[in-house]
């Protein structure tokens, strides 16, 4: 960013506060002068090389007076980014006289939203998400599909799940394109397919219906397609053809992650003969070839090849994918994810790599603020050091997708800001946006880290023998455990400390003027934040009570749980489809059972 703000200020042109104008500015950036009655002028400055994707998105914003605002950029994309900066600044009561020059650290700044684990947004909310992502300078978006896309001929797999129809995806693609966002097709084409493979029609395609190990956790039942069964590829080909036809993007994420069950079932002999990585790469290569036949460039998660059990020589097997020119998505959601080493391995195999950190919102309700920031900063540093083109920020919905949209948005804001700034820091004032004041963002982060000391000692809540808890907060994990387990984790003082912190935070939620508005959207967000605090209060008090010798009122606990579930249901329907709601609410029943068993 160049130029220093003057201490002088000017009134914000009233027209910039108009919601309709704000949307028009994002969707039709070169009409800025007409839309704003001439107070904002835009111009295209030529001279930037078309091969420099980052420089093509740069802009210069000059605010001279309230009616003399100019944005100069080499492309319409740069103009749009300059307008987002102006619109963020316009949220304040006055504009500073300033000249701002900026360009992104990553050419592609993407977001992946999980729409397969219970929560599928309504079309209205999807449009709101697109508007907010555009203001965060996101230019790439994926909706993660397992069984929630309405494939023709496969109605038994998606009916009742709130599936997004082909027409809806086409409409979302149009709306995203208008906002400068590339909507990319996405379908898991290998693992995470339990919903499909439990159905009689697809049962024979599963690798196994028996017992297997998901990393260090025992599992049973179907999960992945059998990679040695030709019928698996026929099903995948149908998915790719149908969904790929709904979007303009030439990319298609085939996923293919976490296929731990391979070698526990039908492909066991082949894996014993050739190795797990070789069998994996061969199947992914065939899926990639199908993707290419439909004019799409494949993307896939690189965890199977990059995992610790994969010897360095296995990377050579990645060469069979090279002819399809895929993008390897290098992902990890903890501060110690070795992004740098993994990206270099992918590059040494001759493939393109993107870095993929996470929001750390899932399995938490509030997110994990410290882990999220360190994870994102690590990914940004590694990406820049290795000249990586894209960063994809992942927002998953494991265990009921209980985190509300305001929590997710706050995390997306941080990650996308870091992808633009490129300095490993986040939340530069005036760059990314959300509805909250800084005080509410800080409050959310403090709530998210209320149990941070417990997370370093609560591994037992995930797996016997583990010390550090990963991929979830201790309070969220404790909800699925009874008294005996919780009393074995950490010291009682740590649980009491978390409880006291949360009680104090819940009683002191900042009052943002925007959230006190009578506007229905602001009222919704106020209620979502209130439920977030109430859920954490319940979780902390429940866990702390496990250390008390006096018998607690279990009936009272269940009554509180019922109240929380009713509010969860009400707020769910304000943004999300009914499909998946019952599955999300089933976790309340699990908590009740564990509580009564204590």
N, C-alpha and C positions, 0 to 999 in steps of 0.2 A: 504494500500500500504506500503510495507516495502522497506528499502534501500534508500540511498540518492544519487542523481546523482553526479558523479564526474565532476569537472570543465573541465576535458579533453573531447575532442570531436573527433569523427572519421567520415570519409566520409561515406555517405550512399552507400551501394552496389547498383550499377546502376540498377541491375535486379529488385530491390524492387520498382522502379519507373515505371516499365513496367505494363501497364493496364492489359494485358492478364495474367501476373504472379499474379497480385493482385487478380484477379477473381479466378484463380486456387488455390491460397492459402486459399481462403474462402470456396471453394467447395471441395477441397481435402487436408485437413490440414495435414494429416500424410505423404503426399508426399513432404513436405516442403523442405527436404534436396535435393531431386532430382530436384525439380522445381527451387531452388535458387542456384544450382551448389555447394551445400554444405555449403554455408555461414550461413544458418539457420538450426539448428538441433533441432529435436523435440523428446521427449521421454515420455512414459506413466509411471507414478509412482503409483504403487498399494498401497493399504492400507487404502483407504478412504471408509467408509461405504456406501453401495449402497442406504441406506435410507436417506442419507444426500444430498438432491438435490443441495443445494447451494455449499457445499464443493466439489461436483463432477464437478463443473464448475470453480473451482479456477485454478490459473496458477502462475508460476514463470517465468519471462522473465529476462534473463541475457545478457547484451550487454558488451562484453569484448573488442572486436576489430571489425572492419568492416566485417571481415570474421570469426568471432567467436561469434555467436549469438545462444543462447540456450533457448528453451521453454520446461518446465517440467510441466506436468499436470496429473491428475488422469484419465482423459477421453479425447476422441477426442474433446468434446465440450470445455473443458478447453484449449486444444491446440489452437482451433479456436479463443477463446477469447484472448489468448496471442498473436496470430498473428494479431488480429485487433489492439491491443495496439502497436505492432511493425509498422504496416502499417500507423497508425496515426503519430507516431514519425517520420516515414520516409518522411512525407510531409515537414519536415523542412530540412534545408540545411545540417545539420550534426546530428549525433546521439550522445547522451551523454553515457558515460560508466556508466551503472546503473543496479541495480537489482530491479525488481518490483514484488511484491507479491500482489495478489488481488483475491477477491471472491465476488460474488454478494450478495446484501441485500435481493433480491427477487429471488426465484428459477425461476419464470416465469416473463418475462418482455415483455409485449405484446403491440401491436398497433392495433387499429381498424380504418380502413379507410372507410369513407362513399362513396360508389359508386352508391348510389341510388338517391341522390339529384343532378341531372344534370350531374355531372362530372364523367365519367367512363374512367379511363386511358387506353391508347393503350397498347397492349402487350409489345411493346418495352419499354414504360415508366414503366410498371409493373416490368419488369426485372431490370431496373435501381433502382426502389424503393427497391426491394429485396436486391440488392447489397448494397445499402446505409444502410438499416436496419441491415443487417448482420454486417456492420462495426460499428454500434451503439450497438451491442450486443443484439439486439432484438432476442428473440427465440420463439415468438408466434405472429401470425398475423390473423386478421379477416377482410374480406371484407363484409361490411354491405349491405345486400340485402333486398329490398322491391319488386321491379318489374324489376330488371336489370339482373336477371339470366335467361338464355334461357331454361325454362322448356318445355319439350316436351308435346304437347297437350294443351299448354297455350300460343300459339304464339300471340294471340290478346292482351295479357297483356304486352309483352315486345318488340314487333316489333317496330323499329324506335327509340328505347331508348338506343342503343349502348350496348345491353346486352352482358354479358360474357357467352360464350358457355360452355357446359360441357367439351368439349375437351380442351378449353383454361384453365378452372379451373384445370383439371387434369395436364396440363403442368405446371401451376403455382405451383401446389402442389409438383411436382417433383423438380422444381427449388428451391422452398423454402426449401424442405428437404435437398437438397445438401448444402444449406447454413446454416443448423442448425436451421431452422425456421419451427415451426409447423403451417401449414395453417389449420385453423378451419372453418368448415362449419358454415354459418350464414344466417338465414332467419327470418324476423319478422313474427311471427305466430299468432299475435293477433291484435295489433294496427298498426298505420302508414300505412294503406293499402288503402288509398283513391284511388290511381291509379287503383287498382284492382276493388274495389267496385263501382266505377263509371261506369264500363263496364256492358252492359246489362246481360251478361252471369253470372256475380257474384253479381249482384245488390241485390238479395234476401238474400244473406249471411250477409249483413251489420246489425249492431246493430241499426243504425238509418240513415235516410236521412234528418232528421229535424235539429232543433236547439239544441245546447248543450253547455256546458262550458268546455273549455280547461283550467283547473285551474281557473284563474280569467279572461280569455279572452273568449268572446262569439264566437262560431264557428257554422257552419252549414254544412250539407252534411255528407257523410259516412267517417268513420275513422277506426273503429274496426270491426272484425268479431263478430257476435252474439254468445256469449258463450253458449247459451242454444239450439243452432241449431246443430244437429248432422252432418249436411252437412259441417259445418265449419271444423270439425275434419277430414273429408274425404279429403278436399282440403289440409289441413296442412300435412296430412299423405303422400300425393303425393309429396309435396315439399320436405319433409324430406328424403323420399326414393330416389328421383332423385339427389338432391345436395349431400346428405350424401355419395352416392356411388362414388363421384368424388374426395374425399380426404382421406388420410390415417388416419388422426387424429381421435381419439375416443371421441372427444368433438363435441358438436353442440350447437351453441348459438341460442335459440329460441326467444330471446328478450322479447316480451310481456310487453313493457313499455308504460307508459303514456296513459292508456286506460280510459281517463276521460269520454268518452261518454257512458260507461257502466252505466246503470240505467236511461238513457235518452230515451231509445228506447224499443226494444223487450224484454230485460231482466229486465225491470223496476219492474215488480211484484215480480220476484224472488229475486232481490236485496232488495226490501222492506221487504220481508219475512225473508231472511237469512243474509243480509248484503253484501255490495259491495266486501269486502275483501274475504269473503267465496266463492262468485261466481267466483271471480278472481282465487283464489287458486285451486278451483275444475277444472276449464278449463286448467290452467297451468299444473296441475297434469296429466290430460288426454294427453296433448301434450307431457309432459315429458315421459309418458308411451310409446307413439308412438316412441319417440326418442330412448328410451331404447330398444325397439323391433328391432331397426336397428343397435344395437351394439354401440350406442353413448351415452355419458354422457351429460345430458342437462345443459346448462347455461341459466340464465334468469336475467333480470334487477329487482332489488329489490325495486323500488321506490313505487309501489302501497302499499306494506305492510309496508314500512318504512316511508311513508309520515305522516305528522303531524295529518291528520284526522284519521289515523289508531290507535285506542286505543291499549295499550300494550297487552290486552287480545287477540287481533286479531293475535298476533304472534303465538299463539297456533295453529291457523288454518294452519300455515306453516307446521305443522307436517304431513299433508296429502301428502306433497311433499317428506318427508324424505325417503320413501321407494325407491324413484328413484335416491337418492343421487345427487341432482343437486348442481351446484355452483351458489350462489347468487351474482350478480354483484352489488356492492354498489357504486353508482355513484353520482356525483355532481361536478359542474364546477366553483364554487365560493370559495373565501377564507374561508368563514364561513361554508362550508359543514361539517356536524357533522359525519365525517367518523368514529371516534372512537366509538361513541355511537351506530351508525348503525351496525358496524361490530360486536359489542358485542351482539346486539339484534339477529343478524343472528346466531351467535355462540350459543346463549342460546336456539335457536330453534333446535340445533343439525345439522346445515347445514354449509358447507364451504362457506367462503366469500372471494371475491377479491375486492381490492380497485380500483376505476376507475375514475381518474381525467381526465381533458381535456386539449387540446392544446390551447383553447380559441381563435382559429383563425377564426372560422365561424362568419358571420355577423360583420365583422370588416375590411376586406381586409388585414390588417397588423397584426392582433392578439391583445390581451390585455396582455402585458408583465407582469405587476405587479400582476394582478389577476391570471394569469397562474402559475407564480412561487409560489405564496402563496398557491394556490389550490394544486399543486403537492407536495409541501413540507408538507402540512397538511395530504395528503393521505399517503405519505411515512412514516411519524411519526406514524400515526394510524396503518398502516399495520405492521410495525416492532413491535410496542407495543403489538399487538394482534396476533403475529406469523402468519401473512397472507402469503400464498404461492405465490400469483400472483398479479401483478399490470397491468391493461389494460389501456393504454393511448388512449383516444378517440379523433378522428379528424372528425368532422361533416362538412356538406356542406350546411347548411340552407341558404335560400334566395339567391340562384344563384351560390353558391360555387365560390365566387369571389377571395378568397385568392389563390395566386399562389403557386406552389410547393416549391420554395425557402423559403417562409414564413412558410409553414407547416413543412418543413424539419428542420428549425431552432428550432421550438417548440418541435418536436419529439426528437431532439438531447438533449434538456434540460431534457425532461421527462425521457428518457431512461437512461441518465447519472445518474439522481437522483435515479432511480430504481436499478442501479448497486451500486452506492456509499452508498445509504441508510442513508445519513446524512441530508437530507432536503435541501442540497445545490446542485447546478447544475454547469455544464460546467467546470469540472476539466480539465485543459489543458492536452491534450494528451490522453483523454479517448474516448469521442465520436467525431464524425467528421461531417463536411459538407464542401462544396466547399468554404465557405467564410472564410476570415480572421476574427480575433476577432473584428476588427474595423467595419466590415460590420454587424456582429451580434449585436454589440452595437448600431449601427445606426438604425437597424430595431427595436430594443427595444425602442429607443427614439421616433421613428416615431409612434410606437404602443401606446405609452403613452402620445402622444401630447395633447390629450383631457381628461386626467385622472381627472382633477378637475371637468369637466362637467359631468363625469359619476356618480359623487356622488350627483348630483342635477337634472339629466335629466330623471328621471323616467317617467315623463309625455309623453316622446317620445314612451314609451311602453304602458302605461295604466294610465288613469286619477287617481289621488290619490297617485301614487307611487312617491317616492323621488329618491332613488338610482336606476340607470339603471343597469340591469344585462343582461348577455348573449350577449352583443353587445357593440360596442363603440358608443359614442354619435354622432360622425360624420357620421358613417354608418347609424344609425337610422334616422338621420336628412334627409337623401336623400329621404325618403318616406313620408316627411311631407312638408306642405306649410308654407308660411310666418307666418300666424297667430299662428300656433302651436310652431314653432321655437322661435318666439319672446316671448312666454310664458315660456320658459325654461331657467333657469339660467340668468345670467347678460350678457349683450352684451360684457363686457370686457373679459369674459371667452371664448366666441367664437372668439373674435379678438386675444386673446392670443394663442389659438390653431392654428388659421390661420397663425400667425407670426412664430410660432415654425415650422410648417410644411413647410412654404416657405423657412426658413433657412436650414432645413434639406434636402429638395429637391435640394437645390443649392449646397449642400456640401456632396453628396454621396461619400463615400470613394472609391478610385480607387484601387481595389485589382488587383495585377498582373495577377492572374488566370482569372479574368473577362475581362482583356484586351487582352486575347489570341484570336487568329484567329479561334480557335476551335469552331465548330458550337454550341456545348453545352454551352460553356462559353458565346457566343454571345446571346444565348437564355436567359440565366439567367440574363445577363446584361439588356436585353430588358424587362424581367419580373419585375426586380427591378425598372426600369424606369417607367413602367406603374403603379406599386404600388404607387410610389411617385406622379405621375400625378393624379391618382384617388383621393389621399388624398388632394392634392392641390385643385382640383376641389371641393371636398366635403366641405373643410374648407372655401373656398372663396364663395361658394354658400350660406352656412349657415351665414357667416358674412355679406353678402350683404343683408340679410333679415332685418338687423337692420338699414340699410341706408334709409334715407327718399327719396333720389334722385332715380328716376326710373332707373332701371338697363336695360342693353341691353339683353332682354330675348332671342332674336334671336341669339346673340353671345353665350349665355349659351347653347342653344340647339346645336349650331354648335360644341362647345367644347365637348359636350356629344356624338355627333355622331363620332367625332374623337376617343374618348376613346372606344366607342363600336367597331369600326373597329379594333383597336389594340387588344382589348379583344378577338375578334373573331380569329384574326390571331394567337395569342399566345395560345389560347385554343387548336387549331388544332395541335399545335406542340407536345402536350403531351396527349391530350384527344380525345375521339371519338366524332363524330358529334352528336350522340344522346344526347339530353339534352342541346345542345348549344342554340337553339332557346328559350327554357324556361329560361335559364340563362340570355339571352339578353332581355327578356321581362321586366326585372327590369329597364333597361334603359328607356323604354317607360313610366314606372310608374314615374320615376324621372322627365321626360319631362312634363308629365301631371301636377304634383305637382308644377313644376317651373312656368309653364304658368298660373296656377291658383293663383299664389301669387300676 
